[in-house]
Amino acid sequence: MPRLFSIFIALMVFIALAAPSQGQIPNTQISSPSFQLQNEEQVFYCPTDGNYVLATWRDFRLGYRRCGIGRSTDGGVTWTDQLNYLMMDPDSRQSDPTMTVDAQGNFYLSFLDYSANTFNEDSSFIVFIKSTDKGATWTGPVPVSTDHGPWFEDKQFITTDRTGGAHDGNVYVAWARFPNPTRMMFARSINGGASFEDTLIIGPSQDHEPCGQVLDAGQFAQPIVGSDGSVYAFWSGNELYPEECDGYYGMKMSKSTDGGQTWPTQEVPIFPYNYFGEVEGAINVYNAPAGDADISGGPYDGNIYISTVNGFDDGVYYHADIVMIKSTDGGASWMLPLRVNDDPLGVDTDQFHPWLIVNEEGVIAMIFYDQRIDPNHYEFDVFAAYSFDGGETFTTNHRITNVSSSPDDLDKSGSPYDLSGDNLDDCLYDGQMEHRLQSPRAGRIAEYIGITAFHDNINAVWTDTRNGNQDVFGAYYTLPFLKPRLFGVANGGFISTAPDSLFWSTCWHESGISYRIEIDEDPLFGSIEISSAVTDNKLYSSSFGLIDGEYYWRVKAFRISEGDSTDYSDVWSFTLDTQAPAAATLVAPENGANTNNQTPIFEWSLPKIDGSTEFFELEISGDPGFSSAEPYFHYDDLTEASFLLPDALSQIGAYYWHVNHYDIAGNESGYSPAFSFEYFEYICGDANGDLVVNVGDVVFLISYIFKGGPAPDPLESGEVNLDGGVNVGDAVYLIAYIFSGGPPPCEPI
């Protein structure tokens, strides 16, 4: 059997023997101990000094909604916290805390501010506070707008321009205003948050005249600044199919190329997703965007990344996955969604609440809640994944939390004896007059979590129930060096000699890393057929030098500069099949045949081999060279050797057809020799419709004319002498043509 060996240098052998394992990450409580709820977190490093990290969250320690602020001066190892007391009204509520930081290290915190007196009027203000000393002190509040209309501002996410370009330092905010009707709104500050310009509608409600409907504009708007200073807003909304009273959920986008000053009038759907509303424990899940842009100046500069939850049909299960889409052309086009979580398929496990950031080197870091640790898929943890190759692959997922959280503990908040009235956030009482707080109804765990990075240093924040109550917890750690995650052909799949058949996740910054891939017939790798060292995360199957058969493969990653390596990846299998399948033999329509059927059946045959899965590609054209000029039809992934044409032939004349046969590994026979056929609306003289002109048509005409038999279909097919009607003259004309060499039917004399 052919063998390909690449010998590693002695240092790599030493590294392989000393591979470390991924240990537990320390978790730290950030919010002060409280019997009340803390949730809905954001976190940011100071870009000018990585010792400073700030966080914010929604905090109910006073019994009603306020915003907490956490501060670390040692990179996230230890924290202090306080409530934000910069209010528009001392009795105000606060909610929906969000945070950002500019390139100079000025922090901005935004929240909803609404007075207890106007709580039932469904009106709120978006308010900003600012710190110029790394969170030691704060100034404000500054409202985005002082309008007090019959609307409620909601889910205001914020960002700043950190590109160093013409709009550097601009502060942007996008949100949903509802009702009357719902709109997606935007505002900007060009003076460092001292004031804001007039609000703009960037996503209006949609009238759909054919159906008499008005669609909500959407929810969860997130602004993102691209590397060229363009401002993007992404949100989740509904989209109707044109001229149909049906639609779909989708991720929408609007883009401003002048620093947020003007926006297009119509948003663009970029990704139709599968809605997912709730996971076990009555936790609300949202198809909300969480994204960032690469402004690193590196090889992936300009890329835009959006993650969200996507419902996934997996056998008998419909569960929630984390997916990411990316654009490399300023939002003009988007790649197909990439599944970020790597738990096995066929298991009813949900992932939800993703958040992602891009660090200074262009590395994507993402966290999300995940149920995979609990065998019952009820309790949840925080997991993380990273991409070092511009979102082409994500690393093997790893656990951030070291204690799982339970949905049963999410609403164990507040003292049952605390009946002081005003300081409670909308009290409820059950039939026994026992106190209950309405606050857990806000998604129970609220709507988002946070992650930030300062080069390779990571801080993540989330809602945690290990104390039997909702608290804010965090983790500080450095980017881990994780075992490769296998991609490419699915585990147990088939491959041929096509390129890039085997590939895996990049495990670290792309320079200074190499991989060893091993391939063997033995799943225990007792007699390795291939052991190859590569610096890319791909191995081309054309270089295997193996005979066809089933093989197993695994990959290990090495960092020469650090003197370490990862564990081996999981072991996957594949079947190598390099043999081209047999060519198809065309059957019908026969070569040179005539038809008046607009949707004929195409048939072909070939010997079946070992019950393997066969695939066919059918091409039909009016051109014998099979150009794509009309009329042209193309169908692939056909699994039967018979195909009813679903699209009607519309052009009278000659057609050509042929079939390509390919197997599950992608090997192709090439197209068969072509057959031709002629399509007519009818054949003149073919009165009985059997596609030939003979004595049977004479008999058919005589029966119709003299005995009241069925008429030719169409009638014109029996009007062969062109005298204006179907009569005995047509029968005489056909007899002369068939038996005496008379002129053909429908040929003027």
Long-range contacts (C-beta under 8 A, 24 or more apart in sequence): 1-529, 1-546, 1-547, 2-545, 2-546, 2-547, 3-529, 3-530, 3-545, 4-529, 4-530, 4-531, 4-532, 4-543, 4-544, 4-545, 5-530, 5-531, 6-531, 6-532, 6-533, 8-516, 8-533, 11-560, 11-563, 12-514, 12-516, 12-533, 12-558, 12-560, 12-565, 14-563, 15-558, 15-560, 15-563, 15-564, 15-565, 16-516, 16-556, 16-558, 16-565, 18-563, 18-564, 18-565, 19-556, 19-564, 19-565, 19-566, 19-567, 20-564, 21-567, 22-398, 22-480, 22-482, 24-402, 25-399, 25-400, 25-402, 25-475, 25-477, 26-402, 26-475, 26-476, 26-477, 27-400, 27-401, 27-402, 27-403, 27-464, 27-473, 27-474, 27-475, 28-76, 28-77, 28-78, 28-79, 28-473, 28-474, 28-475, 28-476, 29-464, 29-467, 29-471, 29-472, 29-473, 30-55, 30-57, 30-70, 30-79, 30-81, 30-461, 30-472, 30-473, 30-474, 31-57, 31-59, 31-68, 31-70, 31-81, 31-471, 31-472, 32-61, 32-68, 32-81, 33-467, 33-471, 34-59, 34-60, 34-61, 34-469, 34-471, 35-413, 35-414, 35-415, 35-469, 36-60, 36-61, 36-62, 36-63, 36-413, 36-414, 36-469, 37-411, 37-413, 37-437, 37-439, 37-440, 37-469, 37-470, 38-68, 38-463, 38-470, 38-471, 38-472, 39-445, 39-446, 39-463, 39-470, 39-472, 40-96, 40-97, 40-446, 40-447, 40-448, 40-463, 41-448, 41-449, 41-450, 41-461, 41-462, 41-463, 41-472, 42-97, 42-98, 42-99, 42-448, 42-450, 42-461, 43-70, 43-99, 43-450, 43-451, 43-452, 43-459, 43-460, 43-461, 43-474, 44-99, 44-100, 44-101, 44-107, 44-452, 45-101, 45-452, 45-453, 45-454, 45-457, 45-459, 46-101, 46-105, 46-107, 46-134, 46-454, 47-101, 47-103, 47-105, 47-162, 47-454, 48-104, 48-105, 49-105, 49-134, 50-75, 50-454, 50-455, 50-457, 51-75, 52-105, 52-134, 52-135, 53-452, 53-459, 53-476, 54-99, 54-101, 54-107, 54-131, 54-134, 54-135, 55-79, 55-99, 55-450, 55-459, 55-461, 55-472, 55-474, 56-84, 56-97, 56-98, 56-99, 56-109, 56-111, 57-97, 57-461, 57-472, 58-94, 58-95, 58-96, 58-97, 58-446, 59-83, 60-413, 60-414, 60-425, 60-437, 60-439, 62-423, 63-414, 63-418, 63-420, 63-423, 63-424, 63-425, 64-93, 64-423, 64-424, 64-425, 65-93, 65-94, 65-95, 65-425, 65-439, 66-93, 66-94, 67-94, 67-95, 67-97, 67-109, 67-111, 68-97, 68-472, 69-109, 69-135, 69-138, 70-461, 70-472, 70-474, 71-134, 71-135, 71-136, 72-459, 72-476, 73-134, 75-454, 75-457, 75-459, 75-476, 76-457, 76-459, 76-474, 76-475, 76-476, 77-476, 79-474, 84-109, 84-111, 84-129, 84-138, 86-129, 86-138, 86-139, 86-140, 86-141, 87-113, 87-141, 88-113, 88-115, 88-125, 88-127, 88-141, 88-143, 89-113, 89-115, 89-116, 91-115, 91-116, 91-117, 92-116, 93-119, 93-425, 95-124, 96-154, 96-155, 96-156, 98-156, 98-157, 98-158, 99-158, 99-450, 100-158, 100-159, 100-160, 100-171, 101-160, 102-160, 102-161, 102-162, 102-168, 102-169, 102-171, 102-192, 103-160, 103-162, 103-164, 103-168, 103-169, 104-169, 105-134, 106-130, 106-131, 106-132, 106-192, 107-131, 107-134, 107-135, 108-158, 108-160, 108-171, 108-193, 109-138, 110-156, 110-158, 110-173, 112-153, 112-154, 112-156, 113-141, 113-143, 116-422, 119-426, 121-150, 122-150, 122-151, 122-152, 123-148, 123-149, 123-150, 123-151, 123-152, 124-152, 124-153, 124-154, 125-153, 126-153, 126-156, 126-173, 126-175, 126-187, 128-158, 128-171, 128-173, 128-189, 128-193, 128-196, 130-192, 130-193, 140-193, 142-193, 142-194, 142-195, 142-196, 143-196, 144-173, 144-187, 144-196, 144-199, 145-187, 145-196, 145-198, 145-199, 147-199, 150-180, 151-177, 151-178, 151-179, 151-180, 152-177, 152-178, 153-177, 153-185, 154-178, 154-219, 155-219, 155-220, 155-221, 155-447, 157-220, 157-221, 157-222, 157-223, 158-223, 159-222, 159-223, 159-224, 159-225, 160-225, 161-225, 161-229, 161-231, 161-259, 162-225, 162-295, 163-225, 163-226, 163-227, 163-228, 163-229, 163-295, 165-228, 165-229, 166-229, 166-259, 167-225, 167-229, 167-259, 167-260, 168-229, 170-259, 170-260, 171-196, 172-223, 172-225, 172-231, 172-260, 173-223, 174-202, 174-221, 174-222, 174-223, 174-233, 174-235, 175-221, 176-217, 176-218, 176-219, 176-220, 176-221, 176-235, 178-216, 181-205, 181-214, 181-216, 181-217, 182-216, 182-217, 182-218, 182-219, 183-217, 184-217, 184-218, 184-221, 184-233, 184-235, 184-237, 184-254, 184-267, 185-221, 186-221, 186-223, 186-233, 186-260, 186-263, 188-231, 188-259, 188-260, 188-261, 190-259, 200-263, 202-233, 202-254, 202-263, 202-267, 203-233, 203-235, 203-237, 203-252, 203-254, 203-267, 204-265, 206-238, 206-240, 208-240, 208-245, 210-243, 210-244, 210-245, 211-240, 211-244, 211-245, 213-240, 213-245, 215-239, 215-240, 215-247, 218-252, 219-286, 219-288, 220-286, 220-288, 220-289, 220-447, 222-288, 222-289, 222-290, 222-291, 223-260, 224-291, 224-292, 224-293, 224-304, 225-293, 225-295, 226-293, 226-295, 226-302, 226-304, 226-330, 227-293, 227-294, 227-295, 227-297, 227-301, 227-302, 228-302, 228-330, 229-259, 230-255, 230-256, 230-257, 230-330, 231-255, 231-256, 231-259, 231-260, 232-256, 232-293, 232-304, 232-331, 233-263, 234-270, 234-289, 234-291, 234-306, 235-267, 235-289, 236-286, 236-287, 236-288, 236-289, 236-308, 237-267, 239-269, 239-272, 248-272, 249-273, 249-274, 249-275, 249-287, 251-287, 251-289, 251-306, 251-308, 251-325, 253-331, 255-330, 255-331, 268-331, 270-306, 270-325, 270-327, 270-331, 270-334, 271-306, 271-308, 271-325, 271-334, 271-337, 273-308, 273-309, 273-310, 273-311, 273-323, 273-337, 274-310, 274-311, 274-312, 274-313, 275-311, 276-309, 276-310, 276-311, 276-320, 276-350, 276-352, 279-320, 279-350, 279-352, 279-371, 280-350, 280-371, 280-377, 280-378, 280-407, 281-378, 281-406, 281-407, 281-408, 281-410, 281-444, 282-407, 282-444, 283-352, 283-407, 283-410, 283-443, 283-444, 283-445, 284-443, 284-444, 284-445, 284-447, 285-309, 285-320, 285-350, 285-352, 285-353, 286-353, 286-443, 286-447, 288-447, 288-448, 290-354, 290-355, 290-356, 290-448, 291-356, 292-356, 292-357, 292-358, 292-364, 293-358, 294-358, 294-362, 294-390, 295-358, 296-358, 296-359, 296-360, 296-361, 296-362, 298-361, 298-362, 299-362, 299-390, 299-510, 300-362, 300-389, 300-390, 300-391, 301-362, 302-328, 302-330, 303-327, 303-328, 303-362, 303-390, 303-391, 304-330, 304-331, 305-356, 305-358, 305-364, 305-391, 307-340, 307-354, 307-355, 307-356, 307-366, 308-354, 309-351, 309-352, 309-353, 309-354, 310-337, 314-345, 314-346, 314-347, 315-345, 315-346, 317-346, 317-347, 317-348, 319-348, 319-349, 319-350, 320-350, 320-351, 320-352, 321-351, 322-351, 322-352, 322-354, 322-366, 322-368, 324-356, 324-364, 324-366, 324-391, 324-394, 326-390, 326-391, 328-390, 335-391, 338-391, 338-392, 338-393, 338-394, 340-366, 340-368, 340-385, 340-394, 340-397, 341-368, 341-370, 341-383, 341-385, 341-397, 342-385, 342-394, 342-396, 342-397, 342-485, 343-370, 343-372, 343-397, 347-372, 347-377, 348-377, 349-377, 350-377, 351-383, 353-445, 353-447, 353-448, 353-449, 355-448, 355-449, 355-450, 355-451, 356-451, 357-451, 357-452, 357-453, 359-453, 359-454, 359-455, 359-456, 360-453, 360-454, 360-455, 361-455, 361-509, 362-390, 363-387, 363-388, 363-453, 363-479, 363-509, 364-391, 364-394, 365-451, 365-453, 365-458, 365-479, 366-394, 366-451, 367-400, 367-449, 367-451, 367-460, 367-462, 369-449, 369-462, 370-397, 373-399, 373-404, 374-404, 378-406, 378-407, 379-404, 379-405, 379-406, 379-407, 380-404, 380-405, 380-407, 381-405, 382-449, 382-460, 382-462, 382-475, 384-451, 384-458, 384-460, 386-479, 386-482, 387-505, 387-506, 388-506, 388-507, 388-508, 388-509, 388-510, 389-505, 389-506, 389-510, 389-537, 392-506, 393-485, 393-487, 393-503, 393-504, 393-505, 393-506, 393-537, 394-485, 394-505, 395-482, 395-485, 395-505, 395-506, 395-507, 396-482, 396-483, 396-484, 396-485, 396-505, 396-569, 398-480, 398-482, 400-460, 400-462, 400-475, 401-462, 401-464, 401-473, 401-475, 403-464, 403-466, 405-463, 405-464, 405-465, 405-466, 406-465, 407-444, 407-445, 409-465, 409-468, 409-469, 409-470, 410-440, 410-444, 410-445, 410-465, 410-470, 411-437, 411-440, 411-444, 412-468, 412-469, 413-437, 413-439, 413-440, 413-469, 413-470, 414-439, 445-470, 453-479, 479-508, 481-507, 481-508, 481-557, 481-559, 481-562, 481-564, 481-566, 482-507, 482-566, 483-507, 483-556, 483-557, 483-566, 483-567, 483-568, 483-569, 484-515, 484-537, 484-555, 484-556, 484-557, 484-566, 484-569, 485-569, 486-553, 486-554, 486-555, 486-569, 486-570, 486-572, 489-574, 491-572, 491-573, 491-574, 492-572, 492-573, 492-574, 492-575, 493-574, 493-575, 493-664, 494-574, 494-575, 494-576, 494-577, 494-663, 494-664, 494-665, 494-666, 495-541, 495-574, 495-575, 495-576, 495-577, 495-665, 495-666, 496-541, 496-576, 496-577, 496-578, 496-665, 496-666, 496-667, 497-541, 497-542, 497-578, 498-541, 498-542, 498-666, 499-540, 499-541, 499-542, 500-538, 500-540, 501-539, 501-540, 501-541, 501-574, 502-538, 502-539, 502-541, 502-553, 502-574, 503-537, 503-538, 503-539, 504-537, 504-555, 504-569, 505-537, 506-537, 507-557, 507-566, 508-557, 508-559, 512-559, 512-560, 512-561, 513-557, 513-558, 513-559, 513-560, 514-557, 514-558, 514-560, 515-555, 515-556, 515-557, 515-558, 516-555, 516-556, 516-558, 517-553, 517-554, 517-555, 518-553, 518-554, 518-555, 518-556, 519-544, 519-546, 519-551, 519-552, 519-553, 520-551, 520-552, 520-553, 521-549, 521-550, 521-551, 521-552, 522-552, 523-552, 523-571, 523-573, 525-552, 525-554, 541-576, 544-576, 546-576, 547-576, 548-575, 548-576, 548-577, 548-578, 548-579, 549-575, 549-576, 550-574, 550-575, 550-576, 551-575, 551-576, 575-665, 576-665, 577-663, 577-664, 577-665, 577-667, 578-665, 578-667, 579-667, 580-667, 580-668, 580-669, 580-670, 581-606, 581-609, 581-614, 581-661, 581-662, 581-663, 581-667, 581-668, 581-669, 582-606, 582-607, 582-609, 582-661, 582-669, 583-661, 583-669, 583-670, 583-672, 584-616, 584-641, 584-659, 584-660, 584-661, 584-669, 584-672, 585-672, 586-657, 586-658, 586-659, 586-672, 586-673, 586-675, 589-657, 589-675, 589-677, 590-675, 590-677, 591-675, 591-676, 591-677, 592-675, 592-676, 592-677, 592-678, 593-677, 593-678, 593-691, 594-677, 594-678, 594-679, 594-680, 594-683, 594-691, 595-677, 595-678, 595-679, 595-680, 595-691, 596-679, 596-680, 596-681, 596-682, 596-683, 596-689, 596-691, 598-648, 598-649, 598-650, 598-679, 599-644, 599-645, 599-646, 599-647, 599-648, 599-649, 600-645, 600-649, 600-677, 601-642, 601-643, 601-644, 601-645, 602-642, 602-643, 602-645, 602-657, 602-659, 603-641, 603-642, 603-643, 604-641, 604-659, 604-672, 605-641, 606-641, 606-661, 612-663, 612-664, 613-639, 613-663, 613-664, 614-639, 614-641, 614-661, 614-663, 615-639, 615-661, 615-662, 615-663, 615-664, 616-640, 616-641, 616-643, 616-659, 616-660, 616-661, 616-662, 617-659, 617-660, 617-661, 617-662, 617-671, 618-643, 618-657, 618-659, 619-657, 619-658, 619-659, 619-660, 619-671, 620-645, 620-655, 620-656, 620-657, 621-655, 621-656, 621-657, 622-651, 622-653, 622-654, 622-655, 622-656, 623-656, 624-656, 624-674, 624-676, 626-656, 626-658, 626-674, 631-655, 649-679, 651-679, 652-679, 652-680, 652-681, 653-678, 653-679, 654-678, 654-679, 655-679, 681-714, 682-714, 682-716, 682-717, 683-717, 684-716, 684-717, 684-719, 684-720, 684-745, 684-746, 685-717, 685-718, 685-720, 685-734, 685-737, 685-744, 685-745, 685-746, 686-717, 687-712, 687-717, 687-718, 688-712, 689-713, 689-717, 693-734, 693-737, 693-738, 693-745, 694-738, 695-738, 697-734, 698-731, 698-734, 698-735, 698-738, 701-726, 701-730, 701-731, 701-734, 702-731, 705-731, 719-746, 720-745, 720-746, 721-749, 722-746, 722-748
